[in-house]
Amino acid sequence: MIPPALAANPRLDRWIRFEAPGEVTVAFGKTENGQGVMTALAQIAADELDVAFAQVRLPEPMTGTIPDEGRTVGSMSIETSGAALRAVCAEVRALALTAAAERLGCGVAELDVRDGAVLRDGRPTGQDYWSLGLDLDREPTGEAPWKSPHQLRIVGVSEPRTDLAPKLFGEAFLHDLRLPGMRHARVLRQPGPGARFASLDETAVRRAVPGVDILVDHDFVAVIAATEAEAVRALEAATATIRWNGVRDVSPTFSEPAALKALPAETFTAGAPVAEPANRRRHAAAYGKPFIAHGSIGPSVGVAELKDGRMTVWAHNQGVYPLADMVMRATGIPLDDIEVRHASGAGNYGHNGSDDAACDAALIAQRRPGAPVRVQWRREDEFGWSPVGAAMHIELSGELDAAGRLVDFTAEIWNPPHTNRGVALPGDALPKIENLPPPRPQPAMPPGVRFSGGLLNAIPSYDIAATRTVEHVVKPPVRTSSLRGLGGPPNVFAGESFIDELAEIAGQDPVAYRLSMLSDPRGRAVLERAAEMCDWPRRWAAGTGRGLGVAYDRHRGRSAWCAVAAEVEVEQEVRLVKLWCACDAGLIVNPDGARNQLEGGMVMAASWTLKEQVKLGGAGIASVTWDDYPILTFSEVPPVEIELLNTRDPRPYGLGEISQGGTMAAIANAVAHALGARLRELPLTRDKIAAALLAG
C-alpha cells in the first residue's frame, strides 16, 4: 500500500537519508507549531526502521529539503504523514535486510535490525544501514509490510519533545532571528477591502525618524528603518498623517451571529428529503458562535531577503511549499527562485497572520533588495488584520419517536467560508500579476461531493434515521479563514446542547439518553468512561448554581471518539471547577503529547465558550487589544483529567481538533444545569447569564 502523501512524493530519499554514520535523517512535510508532531513522527520512523530514537535527526523544514505535504492542518499529520513514513521506513528496512542477506549469503528471515545494525540470530553481523550503501533514489513498491502494534517499542512511549529545548533556551523562535544588515519594516494597512491610498505626509515621517525609507506602491505602504524602535516611531508618525479613500463602515450588529441571516447567501442542501408532517414531538432551537480570533500570545513576524535574484523567506506558518506559491503570486518571482524556511512562532491554530507577515516581508525585500527585511506585526495588526474564525448561526430541529429518541434531524446553518487560503493580505493593495502558473492543486473530492468546513459535525454522532443539512454561505463583513476545527466545534456545541434539551423533553438522564441512540461500541466506551470519571451518578438537581454537563462526538464522523464532562459553579459569572475527557484516538504514538493536545484544546475551547468574541465597528474589527478581547487566564484554568482508550489499535487518529467541541458543549450543558435555564449564544458572559435568568 502506498499512502497518498508518499504517492505525491514517491522517492524514498525524499523521506529517509543515511548521511552520517550512526544517524538517520527523517524528513516529512509537516511543520511543528507546538503540537509535538516532530517528536511523534520521529518516533514512528525510528520504530519502523528499528533505530534508536536518539539516532534520528530532523532537517530544517524548508522547500527542497522536505517532501511537499501541503499544509499542517485538520488534525491529520499522524494519519497522513505518519502513514507515509511507516510505508517508507518499512520499505527501507526491507531493502536493507535484502542487501545484507545477499552479502552474508543467508536468508532474509534469519536477519533482524536493532539500532540500525543488522543481526543474524541475535548476533552482530558487521552490517548496518550505513555500511550497506542503500540506493534510495527509487520509488516505493508498497509491498513491504508494516509492523503490527505489538511489535512497536518506541511508539507508545512519552519520548521528550525534540522542539522544547531550543524554545526554552531561545534558539527556536523566528521572532529572535537576526541577520547581518537586517532592516525593520512596518506596513500601513488599507482600512478595509477596496480602500485606496490618497496621501501621506512623508516630510512629517522623516522629521520623526531621520533616514527612514518610505515605500509607496499603489496601495501598499510601508516604512523601513535600521532598528525596531525607529520602525515603531515611523509607523506612529505615518499612521497620524496617512489618508485613504473609499473607507467602508461596518455595522457593530454583525458582531452577533444572528446578523448573518441578513447577508446574501449561496444555499446548499444535503441529506434526506424533508419529512412529511408526523404526529411526533418536535423541538427547535437556535444557537450562535461569534467571530473569534486566534489569540496567540505573540503577534506574527516574517523575514525575507532578495539576493542575486533569489528570494529567501522565513516564516512560522503551516506549510513551506504553499507559502512559496503565495510569495510567487504576490511578487511574480519564479517558484524555482523562492526558498521558504520554517521556524517556530507564537502559536498557529490555523490561518492566522503568519502567511501575511511573510508576504509583507517578501514584497518589501523585492522592492528594497540587498538586505534582509523583518516585518513584525503589532498586537493591533494581529487582532485587526489576521483572518478570524467564522461566526455561525445554527438552527436545529428534530422529531422524537414514542420512546423519546431523536429520529429526524435538520441543521440549518448560516456562516461565511471557513477557509480562505492561498491569498495574501497585501494582494488587494497591488495590481494583479498576469500570466502566473495555475494554482496549486487542491485535494480531490469524489464526484458530487462538496467540502464545507461549516458542515463538519453538523449531524450529531448518533443513530438518527433521517438527517439533512441546509447551509447558507454568506459573504462576511470581515476576512475569515481556518481556525482550529473550522465549523466542527460550534456544531458540536449546538448539537450536544440540543441533545441535552431533547433528553429533558423525554424525561431521561442525559448520559442514558445518549447511550440509547449510540450503537458504536467505541463511542459508547468513551461516553461511559467520561461518566465514570466525573462520577455522573452524583449529579444533583438543576438550578442550584452548581452544574455537571456532558457531551460526546466522533470527530468529523470518521475520526477519534471523544466524550467530555464539565463541572461549573455559576454566580454572576461561570467558574470552571473541573474538566474530564475520555478519548479513543486509536494507536497513541506519544501519550504525553496526546494528553497535551487534548488538554490544550479543552482550555482553548473553554476560553471560546466563556470569554471570546470579536467586536466589529468602524472600518472592520474594533477589538484590537487584550482589553477588548479577553481570553481565559491561567488562574481560571481548572484541573483537567484525561484518559486515553484503545491505545494499541492499529490505526491512529489525529488529536489536535478533537476535544474542543465536546468541551464547549459540556460547559454549556453544565451551565444550563446550574442555572435551570439554557444559554444558546456564545460566549456565556455575565450579561447573558443575567438575561437568561430574567427570561426564565
N, C-alpha and C positions, 0 to 999 in steps of 0.2 A: 504494500500500500504506500502510495506517495501522497502525503498531505498537501493541501493546496499551497501553503506557504513555500514548501520545498519545490513543488512543481513550477512556481513562479521564479524561483532562484535555484535552478537544478544542478549547479556544480557543487560537489561535496566540499571543495576547498574554499567556497564562499562561507562555509559554516565552521569547518574544523581545519586547523593547521598545526603541525608539529614543528615549530620554528626554533625552539631552544631545547636542549636536552633536559628531559625530566619535566617539561612544561607542555601544556596543550592550550592553544588559543581557541576559544569558543566564541564565535560571532553570531549575533542574531539581530534582527531589525527592530526590536522593541527598545524604548527608552526608559530609563529609570527616572521616575518622577516622585519618588518617595514611597512607592508601593512594594519595594523589595523584589522586583521582578528579576533584577540582575542575579541576585543570590539564588532564587528559586530555579531559574533556567540553568545556571551553572551547576546546581545540584543534579538536575535532570541529565545534563550532558555527562557529568562525572560518573553517575551511576550506570548509564547505558554503555559508556566506554570502559568501565572498570578502571578508572584512575582515581586517585585521592582528590578530595575536594580542594586541598591546598595546591594541587598541581595545575588547577585551571587558571588561565589568565584571560581577562576580558579586554578586548581592544577598545580604544577610544571610539565612541559611536559617531561615525562620520560617513558621509557619502563616499562610495568607492571602497570602503573598508568592511562594511557590514552588508548583509543581504537587505534588499528592499522589501520590507514587510508593511509599507504604508505607515499608518499611524498607530499609536498605542492607545486603543480606545475599546470601549464596550466590554470591559472586564473579560477579555478573551485571550490575553497573552499566553497564559499557561495552556489553554486549549489549543491555540493555533501555533504559536511559536514553539511551545513545548512539544507538540506532536511532530513538528518538522525536525527539531533537534533529536528526538528519540529515533526517528527514522534514519537521519544522517549518521548518528553515532552507532546505531546498530549495524549499519552498512559498513562503516569504517572498521568496527571491531571484527566483523566477518571477513573483511579484506585482510586485516592483519593476521587473523588465525589461518586463513588460507595460505598466505605468503609464508608464514612461519612453518606450517606443515610441510610445504614444499622444500624449504631449507633443511628441515630436520628429518625429512623422509618418514613422516608418520601421518596418522590420520588426524583430521581436524577435531574429532571427538575426544582425542587424547589430551587436547590443549585447553588451557583456560588463560584468563588475563587477570592480573592483580596489580594495582597501582601502575598500570601501563606496561608491566613486564609479562612476557608470555611464560606460562608454567606448563610443564608436562608431568602429569600425575602428581601435581602439587609441588614439583621441584623446579627451580630456575633453569631456563634453557639458554640464557645469554641473549635472547631475542626480546625486543620491545618495540613499541611504536616508533621510536626514534632511530633504531638501527635497521628497520625493515625497508626504509626508503619507499614508503607507500606513495603511489601516484594517485592523488585525489582530484586531479584535473579531469573529472569524469562525471557523468550524470548518474543518479541513483537508479537502481533496478527496482526498488520497492519490495525486494524478496527477503531481505534479512529480517528475522523475527525479533520483536521487541521482548524485553524481559517481562515476566509476569510480576504482579505486585509482591509476591512473597520472595522474589529474588532481589528486590531493591533494598539496598542497605544505607544509602545516603538520602534518598527520597524518604520523607517521613521524619527526618531529624531537623531540629531547630539550629541549623548552622548560623553562625553570626553573620549579620548583614555585611556584604562587601563594600557597601557605599557609605557606611556610617563613620568610619574613622576619618576619611578625608573631610567629611562635613563637620565633624566635631573639631578638627584641627585647622579649619579654614582653608582647605586646599581644593574644594569642590565647586563652590558657587560661582556662577558666571558673574554675579554682581561684584565679585572681588577681582576679576580678571583685569590686569593692567598690562598693556603692550607698549613698547617704545614709541614715543611720538604720538600717543593717543590723544585725540580731540574729543571733547564732550559736547553733546548736542541736545537740544530740546525742540520739539515740534509744536507749533501753534495750530491746534485742530480747527477745522471747519466746525462752526456751531450747528451741526446737523447736516444731513444729506441735502445737496443742492445749494448750500451756501457758497457764495463766491467772494474771493478776495477783492477788497476795494482799495485799501490803503494801509500804510504803516509808516510811522514817523521814525525813519531809520536814524536820523540825527539824534533823537532822544535816546534811542537804544545805545548808540555808540558813546553818547555822553555818559550813560550809566556804566557801560563796560567798554572802555577804550580797547580797540583792536578786535572786537567781536566780529565774526563773519556772519552776515545775514544772507540767507538763501531764500529767494522767492522764485518759484517755478510754477506758473499758473496759480493754482490754489494750494500748493504745497509750500508751507512757510516754516523755516527752521532757523535757529540761532546756533552757532558753533563757536566754542571758546576753548581756551587752553586748559582750564580747570573746571571741576564740577561746580565750585562756588560761583565762578563767573557765568557759567551756563544758567544757573538758577537766577542770578540777578538779571541777566539778559532776557530771560523768559518773562520775568516780572515786568520789566520795562516795556517789552514788546506787547505783552498782554494788555497793558494800560493804553496803548495807542493804536492797536490794530483795529480795523473796521472791515465788516463783512456786509455783503448784500444778500438778500433772499433768505434771511434767517427766519425759520419757522417758529411756531409757538405750539407746544404740546400741552394738551389739557391734563391737569392733575387727575381727572377722573379715570384716566387709563392706568392709574396705579392699582386699581381694583380689577380683579379678573372678570367680573360680570360685564365690564365695559367692552370686552372683546366681542360680545354679541352684536354691538353696533357697527362693527367694521365689515367691509365687503369680504366675502369668503368664497373659496372654492370647496365644494362639498363632495365627500366620498362616502359611500355606504358599502357595508360588507356584512355577511352573515346570513342568518335565517330570515325568511320573509317575515314581515310584521304579523304577529299572531292575531287570529280572529278574536273578537271580544269573547271573553270567557267568564264564567261565574266563579272567579277566583279572587282571593285577596290581592290587592295591588298596593305597592308603595313606590313613591318617587321622592327624590331629594336632590339638591344641587350643592356642589362643593367648589371651592376655589383655592388656587395657589397663585400668588402674585409673581411678578418678575423677581428673580433673585440673582445676586451677584456671586462670583466665585469666592470673593472674600479672602484671598490669600494674604497672609500676614505681610509679605513684601510685594511691592509692585514689580512689573515686568521690566526687562532690560534686554537690549540687543547690541551686538558689536559686529562691525563689518569693516573690511578693508579691500580696496581695489588696487591691485599691484600687478604690473606687467600684463594687464588685460584680464587678470583672473580675480574673481570675486570670492572672498572667504567670509563666511558668516558664522557667528557663534550665537547659539540660541538655546533656550530651555523649554522648548515646545515638545510636541508629542511625536515628531517624526522628521528625520532629516531630509528624506527624499521628497515628500510633499512640500516642505518648505523651500527646497531648491527650485521646485516647479513654480512656487509662488513668487520667488525672487526673480526668476526668469520672466514671468509675466509682468512684474512690476517694472523691471529695468530694461528688458529686451536683450540682456546678455545671454548668449547661448548657454544651454544647460551644461554642456561639457566644460564650460569655463567657470562653473559655480561649484564651490565646495561648502558644505554645511557641516558644522561640528556641534555636537550636543554637549551641554553641561548642565549641572543641577541648577534649579531655580527655587523660587519661594513657594512652590505648590502649583500643580496644574491639574485641575479637575475636569478638563475638557478643553474647550476652545476659549481660552482667556486672552490676555493681551500679548502673550509671548510671540506669536507669529507676527503681530503688527509691529512690535518694538524692533524685531529683527529686520522687517522690511523697511521700517523707518531708517535704520542704520545703513542698510544697503543702498537705498535711494540717495542718502546724503553722501555716502562714500563714493558712489558713482559720479556725483556732481562735484565732489571735492576729493579726487584721487590722491594717493601718495602717503596717506596717514590713516591709521585705524580710527574709526568713529564709534563712539559709545553713546547710545541713547538710553537714558534712564527715565522711565516713567515716574511721575509723582502718584501719590495716593489718589488725587483728584482725577488724574488720567485713567488710572486703573478702574475706578468706580464709574467714571463718566463715559469712557470710550471703549473699554473691552466689551465683548458680547455678553449679554445677560442670559440667564436661563429663562426659557419661555414661560409666560403666565398661562394658566389653564383654567377654564370654566368647564365644569363637568356635571352633566345632568344624568342621573341614573334612574332607571325604573325597573321594577321587577314584579313578577306574579308568583304567588305561593300556592302549592298544592294543599290538599286537605291535611297533610301532616305538618304543614308549615315550611316545607323545603322550597327553595328557590328553583323554579322550573323554566322561567322565561326571563331573560335579562337583556336590557338595552343600555348602552353607554353612548351618550351624545356629547361630543367634546368640541369646544372652541379653543383653538391655540394657534400661534404663529409657528413657522418651521422651527424644529429643534436642532437643525444642522444648517450651517452656512459656511462650509469650508471652502478653502481654495481662493478666497478673495481677501486681499489685504486691505486694511482700513484706509491707507493713503490712496487707494485706487480711484476713489471719486474725485481726488484733488488734481489728477494729472490726465492728459489726453490718453485715450486708449491706444495701445501699441498694436499695430496691424501685423498680419502675416505670422502669427505665432503658431507653434505646433499645436495639435489638438490637445485638449485637457487630458490629464491622467485618467486612465480607465477606472471606473468605479466597480465595486463588487457586483457581479452579475446576479440578477434576481430571476427566478423562474418566470416563464411567460404568464402574464396576467396577474403577477404578484407585485404589490406596491409596498415599499418600506416606508413607514412613518414612525418617527420617534414618539409622536403623540399617542400612538395606539399600543405601545408596549404595556403589557399587563392591564390593558383596558378591560379584559374579561377576567373576573376573579378565578382563582385556581381551584375550582370545584367542579363536581359533576352537575352540569346545568344542561338541560335538554335542548333549549333553544337560546342562542345568543346572537347579538348583532351589534355593530358599531356604526355610528354616524359621526364623521369628523368634518369640522368646518375649519379649513386652514386659512387664517387671516393674514393680512399684511400688517406687521406690528408697527407701532409708533417709534420704537427704538430697535436697535440691532440685537438680534437673538442668535444664539448658536448653542453648541453642545455644552451641557453642564451635567455632571455625574448622574448617570441613569436616564437622562432625557426625560420622557414623559412617564417612565415606569414608576418611580416613587410617588408622584402625585396621584397616579391612577390607583396604586395600591392603597394610599391614604384614603381616597374616595371609596374604592370598592370595599375595603375592610371596615370602614366606618358604616357603610351601607349594610354589610353583613351583620354587624352588631345591632343595627336598628331592626333588621329582619328577625334576629333572634329574640329581641324584646317583643316584637309583634307576635311572634309564635309562642311566646311564653317559655322559652328554653334558655338554658345556660349557654353563654357564647362559645365555650370550647366544645361542649356536646353538640351544639348546633352545627358547628363547622365540621366536626367529625362525621355527622350524619350525611354530609354531602361530599365526603372525601374518601375515595376508594384507593388512591395512590398510596401504597404502603410506606414509601419513603416520606411522603408528605405527612401522613398520619404519625409517623415516628417523631418527626421534629416538633409537631404540634403537641403531641402528648408529652414529649420531654420538656418543652418550654413550660407547659402547665405544671409539671413536677418541680422544675427548678424554682418557680415563683410561688410554690405551694398554693396553687389555684383554689383548692377546696376551702381555704381560709377566707375567701372573698366575702366581703361584708355587704350590708345594704347600701343602696345608692343614695347619694345626696348628703353624705357625712362630711364632705371636704377632703376625704381620702379616697383614692381610686386605684383600681387594678385593671389593666386592659391587656388584650392580647390581639395579635394579628398574624396572618400566615400568607405566604405566596410562594409560587415557584417562579424564579426569575425568567421573565420573557416566555413563560410557559414551556421552556425546554432546557433550563439550566439548573442551578442549585436550588435546593429546597430550604426555606428559612422560616422560622417562627420566632417572634419577639414578644416579650411581655414587659410591661412598664408599670411601676408604682409611682404615684404622684400624691402631693398634697397641694390643695388649692385654697388660697385665701383671696388676696387681691391679685396675686399672680400665681403661676404654676411653679412648683418646686419639684424637681425630679428626685425621687427617693432612691430608685434603683432600676436598672435595665437588665434584662436577661435575653440571651439569644441561643437557640439551638439550630444548627445548620448542618446540612448534608451537602457537601460540595465534592463528593467522591474522593479520589486519591488526593491526599494532602501532601504537598511537597515539603513545606516548611511550616510546622504547626504554629510557631510563634508568629511568623509572618502572616499566616492565615487569620489568627486572632487579632493581630494588629489591623488588618484590613477591615474585618467585621466591626471591631470597636471604633475605628476611625469613622467608618460610615455611619455608625449609630450616633456618635457625638455630633457629626455634621448634620445629620437628619434632625436631631433634637434641636439644633440651632435654627434650622429652617422652620421647624414646627412652631417654635416659641418666639422667635425674635425677628427673622429676616424678611425684609420687603424693600424692593427698590421703589423709590418715590419719583414720580415724573413731574415735570413742570418746566416752564421756560423753553429753552431750545431742545430739551431732551431729558436727561437724567438729572434730578435735583439732589439726590442723596449721594454726595461725593466725599464725605468724610466718615470716620468711625462714629462720630456723634450722630450723624444722620442714619447710619446703617449699623446698628448694634448686632453683635454676634454673641453666642454663648461664651461666658468667661470660664476660666479654669475653676473658680470656686463654685460654679454652677454645674459642673460635670459630675454626675452621680457615679457610684460604683457600677461597674459593668461586669456581668458574668457570662462567659461564652462556653459552649460545649460543641465540639465537632463530632459528628456521627458518620459512621460508614467510611472511615478514612482510608481504607485499603481497597476500595472499589477500583477496578481497573481504569475507569475514565475520570480525569479531573475536570472540574468546572471552575470558572473564574469566581473571584470573591470581591472585587472592587466595588461592584454596584449592587450587592446582594441584600444588605441589611437596611438600606435607607428607607424603602417604602414601608416595610414592616414596623420600623421604629416610629415613623410618622403616624401610622395608623394606631399602633399600640398606645402611644401617648394620647392621641385624640380620644381613643376609647376609654382610657383611664380617666381623662379629664371629664368626659361625659358621665362616667360612673361616680366620680367625686361630686359633681355638681347636680346630678339628676337632670341635666339639660345638655343638649348636643350643640357643639360649635362646629360649623362646617366650612368656615373661611379661615385660611391661614394668613398670618401667624396667629396663634392663640394668645392674644395680648390681654392686658388688664381691661382695656375698653371693651373688647369683645366678650370677655367673661361677664362684665357688668351688664352688657346688653342682653346676653343670654339669660341671665338670672332675672332681669326685669321682664323679659318676654315670657319666661316660664311661670 
